[in-house]
Amino acid sequence: MAATPALAQETQDAPPPAEESEDVVVTGIRASLEQSMTIKRDAQGVVDAISAEEIGKFPDTNLAESLQRITGVSIDRQNGEGSLVTVRGFGPEFNLVTVNGRQMPTALIGDGGSPPSSRSFDFANLASEGISAVEVYKSGRVTMESGGIGSTINIRTPRPLDRPGLRGSLSVKGVYDTSRNEGDPVTPEISGIVSSTFADDRIGIMIAGSYQKRKSSTNTANVGWRDGYLGNENNWGSLAQPGDPRAANITNRPDPTDVYHVAQNASYNLEDINRERINGQAVLQFRPIDSLTATVDFIYSRNTVETRNSNVGVWFNHEDTSSAWTDGPVAGPIFYTERFAPPAGVPSPNALYGGKDLSYSGALTENRAENKSLGANLEWKAPGGMTVELDFHHSTAQVNPVNRFGSSMSLGNAVFGVQSQSINFENDLPVISYQMFPGIDPLNPAMIASTGNAFRNAYFRNRINQAQLRGRYDHDDGFLDSIDFGVSYIDSKVRSAFGTIQNDDTWGGAGPASDIPDDIFELVTLPDKFPGLAQPGMIQSFYAFDFERMADLIEQKYQACSNPATGSAQPGTCLANFDTDRRITEKTLAPYLQIATKFELFQNPAHFVAGIRYESTDISSAALVPVPVTTRWVGDNEFNVVFSGDSAFTRFKGSYDNWLPAFDLDISPLQDVKLRASYSHTITRSGYANLQGGRTIDTLFRVGGGFGAQGNPGLIPFKSKNIDLSAEWYYAPTSYISVGYFHKDVSNFISTTRINSNAFGLTTPVNGPRWNAAVAALGANATVGQIRQYIIANFPSTVTGNIINAAPGDPLVNFEITTPINSDQTASLNGWEFAIQHAFWDTGFGVILNYTIVNGDAVYDNTLPSSVPQFALTGLSDSANAVAYYDKNGLQARVAWNWRDKFLAGTGPNPSYTEAYWQLDASASYEFIPGFTGFVEAINLTGEGRRGHLRHENNVTFVQPGFARYAAGIRFNF
C-alpha cells in the first residue's frame, strides 16, 4: 500500500487534505518469493516453502524439481525427472509427506525384481498445477504427524474461500524430449483450474485437472559385480592366486590386503519410456456464518508408466581370464577379459557352437499408480479466541500392472559361440566387447535362440483412515500467546504382494534358433545412443525384438507361462500367482499439547513454544510363505529351489510408544532480524519389508549356498534428537539472508543379521556323493562345469534332460537368512545451511543462492572386504543452488543451477556411490495480452549425465548420458 497525500492550499478555507491510495499488487516470481519468505519468517521452528506465483502457476512442472531449490533438499531422478526427495542427507524413506496436514498413503513398486516395500512418496504422481504451496518443516513440531526424521513435507492445495471471486487458469503446452531414441518425442500437456464463490462468498467451489503425456528414453551401461574380495582370498570368482598358471595373465595383481571387485556381468540397455499422468481435484466449501467453515475435498492422481528395455550383454564364468588393476588399497580394474574353449562333442543344435552366449535380451515394465483421497473438515472459530477443527480423510494409494504379462518381465535371447569377451574401464563409459568363434555371425538373426525368461507380478496398496481433532486457544494479552491441543488416530493398512514365473533352466537355449522367425528382430545401433561417451571399441549394434510377439511365441513353443520351471500363472495369462504376500496393519493414537508464549528477552520481542506428543502404535503383520520341496541343478553355478505351490500365512505382532517433545525459541534483537533455536525428537518407521512375518528363500542359489530373508514386526522406529539454530535477516520485501546449523543424533538403526541355517530340509549335490565321485575322477582342480558334466554322464538315474535332481545322501543347503534387528549403533549428523535471496532494487533482477554442508560420523570404509559388516549413513552430500531471475513489465525469466555432490547411495556387504551431478534449467514467459502468457521451459539444458560406482571409480555400476527437455505453451489466467 502506498499513500500519496495532496498538498494543502495556503488559504484558511482550503478543503481538508485528501488521500489517494493505490494497491500495489505483486505478481509473478516476486509474488511467489514474497509468499515463501513470509511463511519462513512467521513460522515456528525452521521452515522453508515454495508458493505458487498465481493460481494454477507453480514455479516448476514437477514438485520434486521445485523442492530441490530449497536449501538442504536434494532429489533422486527416475526416467529423467524428479521423483524422490532427500532432506539434509536423509533419503525419501525418512521424510513424511502430508497433504493439507493429512498423512498420505504411498504406492511405489521400485525395483521390479523384488516385492515392493517402500514408504517413500513418489512426487512424480502429482502435477504441480493444483498446488498452492509446499512447506518443508525441518525441525520437529508436535502438532504435525510423525514419521519424518529428515523433514515433514506438507503440500497445500487451493481453497476457494481463501480467495473469493472467480479465478482460473488454463494452460496448454507441448513437450519435446531430446532423449527419445525413436518415435515422435513431442507430447501434450493440458491443465486447468477454476475457483469461484457464490452467495456473498458463503459457498466456494474449485475444480482442477491436468493431463500429461511424455515420451523419453534412458540409455544405460550397467556392470554387475561380485563381492569385494581381499587379495589373499581364493573363492569362486576371485583372481587366481600366485603359483596358479592363470595368475600369469594378471597385471599388477592386488596385494593380499587389497580389496577389489570382479565383474560378473555387463550390458548396454536402451529404455523407451511412455508416461501418462492424470490429476484432478474438487473442493466444496460452505460458510453459513463467519465462524463456521465446512470443507469437502477430493484429490485423484493416476500415473501410468511403460518402459521397454532392449539390451545386449555378457556374463562371466571366471575361468580363463586376463585382467589389469590399479594400485591398492582399493584396487580398481583396468580391463577384465575371459576366453572360452570350443565346446567338445556335437555342436549345440541352437547354433554352430554351444557354450558361451552373447545375450540379446528385452524387458517390459508397465505399472499404474492410482491415488485417491476424500477428506472432510469442519472448523469453528468459537467466541473467546478458541478454534476447534475436526478433520477426517479416507485415502488409498495403489500400484499394479496394466498388461497381461505382469509388472516387470524379461525375455532372453542369445547367439552362442562367444570366443572371448572383455570390459575396459579406462573411460567414463565401460567398453564392452566380444569376439565370436569363426563362422559365427552375431548379426545374423537366423542364429538367435530363445533362452531364459521371467514374468514378475507385483501389487502394492496402502489405505489410510485418519481422524484429527485439533483445538487452539489464542490469548490476547500477556505472557501466554496460544495453546494448541489435539489428538490424531491413524489406521493404515498395507498389502504388498509379489510373484514370479521363471524358466532359468533354459538359459542354455530353450530350443533351436529356427524356432524364432527372423522378422521378429530389429537391428539397433549403439554408439549414437551414448553421445559424448561412446568409444570405438564398444559393441556397435545388436538385435532388439517385438516383446509381445516374442512372449506369445515362447508360450506357444515352450509353455513359458502355462508350465514354467518356477512359480505358476493365472490360467490363460502370464500373470504370476503371488508367492510373497505381506499384509501389515498399523494403528497409531497420538495426543499432543503445545503452549506458546510471548515476552521480551533483553528488551527484545521473543517467543517460546513448548510441546509434547505421545504416540502409541500397534502393528499386526502377516506374510504368505511359499513352501519349497526340492532343489535342481540347472546350470554350471545355478541351482533352483522348487516350490510345491502351497503356501500359508504366518502372523506376528509388535507395539511401541514414543514421547516426542519439541521446544522452539525465537528472538528479534533487531528489526527484521530473527534468531531461532529448536530442540525436538522425531521418528521414522521401518520399511514394510522389514516388518513382514515368515521366512522366504531365494529361488536361485549357488555352489556356496543360498540366501533368504525373515522379517521382524517388533522393530521400533528410528529416533532422532535434533538441534536447530538459525539466524535470519529480512532486509527487504523479497530479500533475506539466513545461516542455519543442525545436529541430529539418530538411534535404533536397523541392521541385518545373517544366520547360517538350513531351510525346509533342502539339499544340494555340492560335496555330496556324486560331487565327490566327480572330484576323485577329475582331480581337485576340476571346474564346476566339468563336475556337472561328469554327474550328467555317470549318474543318469538322477538326471532329467540337462537338469540334475536332488538325490539321497546329498548334504543340506546352507542358506544365509537375513533378519532385520534394531542395533545399538547410533549416528550423528550435522551441517550448515546458507541462503541468500536478493532483489536488485526495482530492476526486476534477483538471485537466490543457497549451499548446504552435511557431515556424518558413520562413514563406509572402502578398504574392508564384503565379509566385514559395516554401518554407514547413506545419502549424505553437500548441495547447492543458484537461481537468477527477471520479473518486470510482464516478462519473467529464470535460470536455475542445481548441484549435488557424490554420496553413498547404498550400503551392506558392498557400497554403491552416486557421483556428483549438476543440472541447468531455464524458463521464460511473457504476458503479450492481459491474461494471456506465452512461456518456454528447458530442463537439463547442457545434457548432464549420471554415473555410479562401488569402492573404486573403475567399479562403475551405471552410466547414463543426459539429454535436454524443452516445453512451450500458452497460459490464460482470469
N, C-alpha and C positions, 0 to 999 in steps of 0.2 A: 504494500500500500504506500503510495506516495502522495503527500498532501502539498498543495500549492496555494498559499494564501494570496488573496488580492490585496493590493496596496490601498490603504485608506486615503480618501481625498482630504486635503488640508483645509476643510471647512467644517464648522461645528455641526452643520446639518447634514453631513455626509451620511449615507446609509451605512449600516453595520457591515463589517468585513464579511465577505462571502468566501466560502471554502469550496473548491472544486477538487474532487478526488477521482482518481482513475485506478482501476485494478491492473496491476502488472502480473500477467499470467505467464508463468514459466512453463514451457512445454519441452518436449523432445528429450535429448540426452541430459540436459541440465536438470530437467524435472525429475528424471529417474535418479540422478546422483543426489539431488537435494532430499528426496524422499528417503533414499537409503541411508544418507548421513543422519537424518532425523531419527530414524529407527535406532541407529548405533548410539547416538548421543543420549537419547532418552531411555535407553534400555537399562534393565537391571542386569549386572554382570557384563560379560564380554559377548557381544552380538555383532555380526555383520549381516548385511542384507543386500539384495538386488531387487529393485522395484521396476514395474512396467512403466515405460515412458508415457503411455496413454493406454486406454482400454484397448485390449487386443494387440498390443505392441510391446512384447517383451524384448529385451535387448538382443537375445540370441534365439535361433530357431530350435535349439536343444538346451534343456535345463542344465544338463551336466556341463555343456560348453560355457554357459553363463557362470556356473558355480566356480569354475576354475579361475575366474578373475578375482575371487575373494582370497584375501591373504590366508595362507595356510591350507588352501584347498587344492588338491590335485585330482585328476580324473584318469580312469582307465578307458581306453577306446576299444570298441568292438565293431567290426565291419566299417571302420573308418569314421565313427562318430562316438561322442562321449556316452558312456553307459553307467559306469560305477564310480563312486566318489571316495577319495581318501582325504581325511582331515587330520592335520598335524601328525602325519605318519601312520594313522590308524586307518586300515582298509575298510572297504564297504560294509563288511560284516560287523564292524564296531561303530557304525553310525546309524542312528534311528531316524526314520523318515515318517513324518506326520503330515496330514493334510487338514488344515484348519484345526489343528490341535488334536486330531484323531490319529491313533496308531494305524498305519496302513498295512494290509497283508502284502506279502511278496510272492512272486512266482518267477522263478529263474531256473532253467534247466542246466545251462552252462555246458560243461564237457559232456558230449554225447556218449562217452564211453563209460559213464558211471551214473548211479542213481542221483537225482537232484537232491540237494540238502541245504542250500544256502538261505540265509536270512537277508541277503543283500538286496537292496532295492534297485531295480533297473530303471534309470531315468529315461532310457530310450523309449519306454512305453508311453510317456506323456509328451504331448505337444505343448509348446510354450504360449500359444495364443490365448488360452483361457486362464492364465496365471497372472495375478496382480503383484505378488512379491514372493521371494524365497528368503527365509531367515535362517541363519546358521548360528545356533546357540552353542558357544564353545565352552562356557562354564556351566556347572550344574544348576538346575532350577527345580525346586521341589514341586512346583505347580505343573510341570510337564511330565509326560510319560518317560519312564526309564528305559534304558537299552542302548544308549549311545555314550561310550567312553570317549570316542573322538569328538562327537558332536550330536546334537539333535537338530535335524533339518526340517523346518516347518514350511510347507507350501501353502500359500494363501490364494484362494480363488475370489473373484469379484462378488460383491453383494449389491443388488440393485438399489436398496435403500441407502447405501453408503454414498451414492452419487445420484441424487434424484434427477428425473428428467429422462428424455430419450437420448440414448447414446449407442454408438455401434461402430463396427469396423468390419470391412470386407477386404480380403487380400487374395490375390491370385498371382502365382509365380511359377516359373519353370526352373528346374534344377538340372545342371549339366555336370556330370561326374566324370572326370577325365580318367579315372581308374578303370572304367569298364573295358573288359577285354574284347568284347564283341557285342553287337546289337546296339540299339538306339539308347544312348546314355542320358537322354533328356526325359525328365519325368515331371508331372504336375503336382502342385501343392495348392490347396484351396482352404481357406479358413474364414470364419465369420463369427461375430459376437454381437448380440443386440441386448440392450438393457433398457427397461422402461419402467416408470412408476405411474400409478393411477390413483384416483380417489383422494386427491390432495396429498399425494405421496404417502398414502397409507398402505398401498399394495404395490409390490415390485416384482417384476418378472425378468429373468435373464436366461438367455439361451445362447450356447456357444457350441461350435463344432469345427472340426478340421479333418481334412482328408489329404494324405500324403503318400506318394509312391516314390520309391527310389531304386535305382539300379546302379550297382557298383561292383567292384572286384577287389579281392585281396589276394595277392600273389606272395607266396612264402617259400623260402628254403628252410627245411627242417632237418635237424640232426638229432637222433636219439642216442643216448649214452648209457654205458654200463656204469655201475657204482664206482666211486672213487677208490682206486687201489693204492696200496703202498708199493714202492718199487721192489720190495722183497717178497711180495705175495705171489703164489703160484696156484691160481684158480682158473677155472674155465673162463676164457675171455681175456685174461691178463696176458701181459707180454712174456715171451719166453725168457727163462732165467739164463744167466751166464753159464756157458757149458753146453746148453742145448744148441744143436746146429742151427735152429731157426733164429737164435739171437744174433747171428751174423748179419741179418737183414735189418737190424735196428740201429739207427744212427742217434748217438747221444742218448743212450738208454737212461731213463730216470734212475736216480740213485736209490738205494734201499729205503731211505726215509722220505723220498719224494712222493707226493700224491699226484695221480694222473687219472684221466678217464679215457676209455677206449670206445670209439664209435661203434654203435650197434646197428644203426640203420640211418638212411638219409634219403631225402626226396625233395623234388620241386613240386609245389602244389599251386594250382590255379583255381581260385574260388570265385564264382559268379554269384552275386547276391541280389535277390529281389525282395524288397521290403514294402509292405503296405500297412499304414498306420491310420486308424480311425479314432478320433477322440470326440466326446460330447459331454456337455454339462447342461443342467437345467436347475434353476433356483427360483423358488417362490417364497416371497416374504409377505407377512401381514402384520401391520402395527395398528391395532384398533385404538389404542391410546398411546400417548408418548412414552409411557413407562414399560410397555409390554411389546415384545417383538417375537414373532414366531417365524422360523425358517425351515423349509424343507428343501433338500438339495439332492441331486443325483449326479454322479460322475461315472463316466464309462470310457474305457480305453480298450482298444484291440490292436495288437501289433503282430503281424504275420511276417515271418522271415523264412525265406527259402534260400539255401546255399547249395550250389552244385560244385563239387570238387572233382578235378581231374589231376592225376599226379603220375610221375614216373619216379621209381625209387629202387634202392638196392638194400640188401640185408647181408650182414657179415656173419660168417661162421667161425672166424678167429682161428683158422688153422694155418695155412701157408701165407703168412703176412710179412709185409715190409712197412717200416714207419720211421719217422724222424721226429725229434722232440726238442722243445726249448729247455733251457736250464730250469732247475727246481728253485725253491722247494715245492712249488706247484708247477709241474711240467705240462706244457700245452702241446698238442700235436701240431706238426707242420704238414705232414701228409700221412695217410693210412691207406695201404693197398693190400688186397688179397687176391691170390691166384688160385685157380681150380684146375684139377686134372680132368681129362676127358673121362666120362663115365665108362666103366667097364661093362662088357657084355653087350646085349642087344640094345640099340638106342631106344629111348622112350618113344612111344607112339605119338606123343604130343609134338615132337619136333625132331630134327636130326640128332640133337643131343638132349639128354635129360640133365639131371643135376641142377646146377645153379641157374637161377632165373633172373631176368630183368622185369620188374613189376610195372605193369600199366594198370593202375587202379583208379577207381572213381567212387565218389560218395555223394549222398544226398541227405541233407538235413533240412527239415521243414517242420516248424512248430508255430503255434499261435498262442500268444499270451493275452488273456482277457481279464480285465479288472472291472469290478462293479462296486459302487459304494452308494448306499442310500442312508441319508442322515436326517435327523430332526433336532432342532434346537429351540428352546424356549428361554428367553431372557426377560427378567423382571427387575426393573430398577425401582426398588421399594423406597418408601419415604425414609428419611434419616440417614442417607448415604449407603444403604445396603443394596447390593445387586446379587441376585440369585439366578443361576443358569443351570438348566438341565439339558444334557446333550446325549444323544444316542445315535449309533450307526451300526449298520449291518453291511459288511464289506467282504468281498471274495476276490481272490486272485487265482487264476488257473492257467496252466500252460500244458499243452498236449499236442500230439502230431495232427496234421490235417491232410494226410495222404494214406494210401492203402498199404504202405510199407512200414511205417513207424516214424520215430523221431530222428534217428540218425542211422544211416545204412552205408555199408561199404561193400563193394564188389571188386574182387581181384582178378586180374588177367596177367599173363606173363608170356614172354618169349624165352624159351630155355636155350641154354648154351653159352652162358657167360664164361669167358676165359679169365678175365681179371676185372676188378672194379677198384675205384680209388676215390678218395676225397682229399682235396688240397685246401688248407686252412690259412694260406698266406694273404688272402684278400678278405674284405668285409663279407663278401658272398662266398660260402663254401662251394668249391668247384667239384661237382660230382661227375665222374666219367667212368666209362666201361669199355671193354674190348670183348667182342664175341669170337667164338671159335670159327675157323674158316668154313665158309658155306652157310653161315647163319646171318641172315639179314634182318635186323630188328625192326626195320621199317617195311617189312613185307607182312601185311595184315593176315595173310594165309598161315602164318606161323604163330599167331596169338591164340593161346588156350585159356579157358576159364580156370581159375584156381579157387581160393577160399572166399568166403563171404560171411557177412554178419548183418543182421537186422535187429536194431535196438529200438525198444519201445519204452518211452518214459512218460510219466504223468505226475503233475505236482498241483496241489490245490491247498490254499490257505484261506480259512474262513475266520473272520474276527467279528464277534459281537462285543460292543463296548458301551457301557453306560457311565456317564460322568455327572456328578453333582458338584457344582462349583459355587462358592459364595465369596463375596468381597464386601468389606466394610471400609468406606473412606471417611476418615476423620478430618474435620475442617481445620481444627487448630491444635496447637500444642505439639508435644513430643511424638505422639502416635500419628502416623500417616495413614496406614491401612492395615487391615487384617485379611488375609486370604485363607480359605479353608475349603476342603472338599474331599471327595472320595471317587476313585475310579475302579471299575470292575471290568476286566477283560477276559473273555472266553475265546481262546484261539485253538482251532483245530487244523492239523496239517496231515495231509496224506501225500506220501512220496512213494511212487511205485516205478518199477523198472524190470524189464525182461529182455532177453537176448535169444535169438536163434542163430546158430553159428555152425559153419562147416569148416573147421580148422584142418581136418584131416585131408582136405582136398588142395592144400597149398602146393602139393606136388603135381597138380593137374587133375581137374575133375573129369576130364575126357579129352579126346583128341582135338587138335586145333580145327579140324574140319567141321566140328560141331557148331562153330561160330561163324556166321556169314561175314564176309569181308566188308560189306557195305554198312555194317553197324559201327565201323570205326571212322574217325576223322583225324587227319594229321594236324598237329598243333605245334607251332614253333615256340621256343622258349626265350632266347636272348632278348627279344623285343618286349617280353613281359617283365623284365627286370632292368628298366632304364637306369643308367648310371652305375649299375652294379655288375652287369653281365661280363663274363670273362671268356676268352676264346676257347679254352679247353672244356667248358661245361657242355652237358648234353644239349644238343641243338634242337631236337624235336622228339615227339612221341605221339602215341595214339590215344585220343580220348574216345568216348563211346556214348551212345544213347542209353542212359541209365534205365529208364522204364522198360525199354525193349530188351535190354540185357537181363534185367531181373525176371521178366516174364519168360525169357528163353531158358535160363538156368532152372527155373521152376519146372518148365515143360521137360527139359532134358534130364535133370538130375534131382528133381523134387527138393530143391534147396529150402523151400519154406514148409512144404507139407510133410517132409521126412528128413529133418535136419539132424546133424550129428549131436547137437546140443540144444536143449530147450524145445519148446513147442509153440505152434502158432494157432491163432484163432482160425477155425475152419474156413477155407477158401480165401485166406489172406496171408500176408507176410507179417501181420501184427503179432509180435511175440506175446505170449501169456506172461504175466508178471511173476517173476520168481523172487523179487525183492519188493516188499510192500510194508512201508513204515506208516504207522498211524499214531500221532502224538497229540495229546490234549494238554494245553497249559491254561491254568486258571489263576489269575492274579488279582488280589484285592489290595488297593493302595490308598489309604487315607493320608492326608497331609495338612499341615498348618504352617502358615508363614506370617510373620509380623514385620511390618516396615515402619521405620521411624525416620523423622527428620529433625535436625538440630543444627547448631553451629559448633564447629570444631576449629579452635584457634581463630574465632570470629569469621569463619567461612562457612557457607552452607554445605551441609553434609547429609548423607542418607546411610542408614544401616538396616539391612534386611537379614533376618534370621528365619530359617525354616527347617522343618523335618518332615521326611516322607518315610512311611513304613510300608514295606511290600511283603506280601506273603504269597508264595507261588506253589501250586501243586502240579505235578507232572505225571501223566499216565502214558506209557509208551508200549505199543505192541508192534511186533515185527513178524513178517512171514518168513519162515526159514525153510529153504529147499532142502530136500533130503537126498544126499548123494549115496550111490550104491556100489560103484566100482570105478576103476580107472582104465585108461587105454594109452598106449604109447603110439603117437600118431606121426611123429617127425623126429629128426635127429636129436633135438633137445626140446621137444614139445610133447607134453603129457596132458591128457584131458581128464577131468572129473566127469563122470556120467551120473546124471541125476535121475531119480525114479519118476519124477513128475509129481510126486506127492509133496506136500508141504503143510506146515502147521504154524499157527500164531503163538508166540510166547509174549507174555506181558510183564512189565516191570513198572515200579512206581518210584517217584522221588519227590522231595519237597525241600524248600529252603525259604528263609526270610532275610530281609535286609533293612537296616536303618540307614537312611540316606540323608545326611544333613547338608545344608548349604548356607553360606554366610557371604554377604556382599556389602562392601563399604565403598562409598564414593564421596569425594570432596572436591569442591571447586575453589582452589586457593586464589585463582584469578578469574576474571570474567572470560568466558569461553574456553576455559581450561578445566579438564576433569581428570582426576586421578582415581583409579579403581584398584580394589584388592578383593579377591574372591577365594573362598575355600569350599570345596564340595566333595562328596562321594558320588560316584556314578558306577553303573554296572552295564555289562553286555552279556547276553545269554549265549550259550553254546549253540553251534550249528546243529541242525536236525540229525545229521548222520551220526554224530557222537551220542545222541540220546536214544538211538534205536535199541530195542531189545533183540536178543537172539544172536547167533553166530552164523556167519556166512563164509563160504570157501570160494576162492577164485577158481574159475573153470580151468585155467591153464596153469600147470606147474612145470618145473624144470628138473634137471638131473639132481640138483641140490635140494629140491623140495619146493613147497608152495607157500602161498600166503592166504590169510583170511582176516576177518575183522569181527569184532564183537563190541556192541555199543554199551553205554553206561548212562541211563536216565537219572542217576543220582548226582550227576555233575552240578556243581554250583557255579554261578556266573563269575566271569572276570570282574574284578573290582578295582577301581582306580580312586586314589586320593589326590585331589587336584588343587594346585595353587595357580592363580592367575593374577598378574599385575599389569596395569595398563596406564599409560599417560596419553591424553588426547588434547589437542588444541584446535578448536574450531574457529579459525580466524577470519572466515568469510562465509557467505551464504552457501557456497558449494565447495568450500576448501577446508581441509584439515590435515593435520599431521598426527600420527599415533605411533607409539612404541609399546610393544607388549612382551611380557615374559610369561612362560607357562612351564609348569613342572608337574609330572604325573608319576605316581608310584603305583604300579599295577601288580596285582597278585591273582592267585587262583588260575594261573595259566594252565591250559590243557596240554599235557604231553601224552605221549603214547608209550605203552609198554609192549614189547614183543615177547610173547610167551611161546616157547617151543613146545608144540603139542601135536599128537596125532589127532585126527578128527574123523569121526564116524567109522573108524576101523579101516580106512582106505590104505591100500598097499601100492608098492612100486617095484618094478623089476630091478631097479638100481641096487647093486650089492646083494641081489638075490641069487638063487642057484643058477639061473640061466645067464645072468650077467657074469658071475664068477667063472662059469664054464667058458664064456667067450674070452675073458681076460686071460685065462690059462692057455687057451689055444692061440690067441693073437699076440700076447705079450702085454706087459704093463703099459706100453706107450700107445696102445690101441686107442683110436679116436672113438668118440661116442657114435659116430655114423658107422664105423666098422663093427662095433659091438652090436649095434642094431641089426645090421645086415646078417651077421652071424646067427643071431637068435632067430631071425625070419627063416634062414636056410636050414637050421638044425633043430628047431622046436616047432614044426608046422602045426602041431595039435593046439598050440596056444596062440596061433596067429590067424587072423581073418583078413584075407587080402594083404594089404600093406600095414595092417594095424596089429600091434602086439597087445594081447589082452592080459589082464591080471591072472595069476596062477598061484596054486598053493605053494607055500614056502616063501613067497615074496615078503620082504620086510615092510613095516608100516611107513607111510609117507610122513615126513616131518613138515608140519605147517608152522610158519611164524604168524601167530594170531596177534593182530594189532588191537589193543584195547586203550581207549582214552581214559585218562585219570587227571584229577586236579593235582598239580605238582606243588612242591614247596618253593618253586622258583618264583622270583619276583624280578621286576624290571623297572628301571627308572628312565623316564623320557623327559627331556626339557628342550626348550627352544626359544627363539626370539622372532617376533613379527614386527616388521617395519612397513608403514604405509604412508603415502603422500597422495592427496587428491587436491589438485590446484587448478583453478580457473584463472586465466590471464586477463584480468580486468574485464572489460566489455568487448574484447576482441572476438569472442566466440571460441577461442582456442583453450584447450585444457589438457592436463595429463593426469594419469593415475599410475602410480608406481608402488609396488609392494615387493617385499622379499621376506622369505621365511627360512629360518635356520632350525633344523631339527637334529637332536643328538640323542642317542640311547646307549645304555651301558651293556646291553645284550647284543653282542656282535658275533657274527658267524666267523669261525676260524677256518679258512680255506685249506690250511696246511694239515688238517686232521682228516683221516680217511673216513669212509662211509660207516665203518664199523663202530666209530665213536659217536654216541648220541650227543647232539648239540641243541641248545635252545638259543634262539635269536629273534629279535623283533623284525618283522617284515614291513615293507612299505616306507621306511624312514628315508627321507631325502629332502634336500633343500629345494625350494621352488621360488619362482619369481614371475612377475607380470609387469608389462609396460604397455600402457594404453595412451594413445594420443587421439584427441577428438577435436572436431569443429562443429559448432552448433549456432547458427545465426542466419537470419533472413530466409528461413525455410530450407536451408541447406544443412544437412547433417553428414558428417563423415567420421569414421573411426578406424584406427589401425591398432591391432592388439597383438602383442608378442607374449607367448606363454612358454615357460621353461620349467622342466623338472629334471633334477639330477639323477644319476644312477641310483637304483635302490634294489634291495633284496626282495625279490618277488615271491620266493617260496623257500621253505626250509625242510628239514627232515634229514634223511641219510645224505642227500645231496642238495646244495644250494642252487638257486637259479636267480639270476640278476637281469633286470631290465635296464638297458643302457640309457644314458641321458638323452632327452628328447626335447626339441623345441618346435614351435609352430607359429606361423604368422597368419593372422586373419584380418580381413578388412571389410568394411561396409560403407555405403553412402546412400543418401536419399535426398530427394528434392521435391518440395510441395509446389508443383507447377501450376496448379489451380487450387483455390481454397478447398480443402477436404480431400484432394487427390494428390497422392505422393507416389513417385516412381522410386524404386530402390534397386541396388545391386549388392551382392554379397560374395565374398570369396573366403573359402576355408582352406588352410594349409597352402598358402599362395606359392611357396617355394618347393612344395612337394617333398617335405622331410619324411624319411623312412624310420623304421623302428628295428631294433636288434636286441637280442638277449643271449646270455651265455651262462655257463656253470662257473667252476672255480677260476678257470683261465679264460681270457678273451678268445682264445682259439677254440675253446669248447663251446662254440656257437650253438644255440638251441633253435633260434629262428632269426630270419632276416626278411624284412618286408620293405619294398620300395614304397615311397609315399606319392600321393597324387593330389592335385588341387580339385576343389569342388566349387562351382560357380552357380549363382542364382540371380535371377532378375524378375521383377514383378511390379505390380501396381496395388496400392492400398487406398481404400476410400474410408475416411473417418467422418462421422457425423455426431 
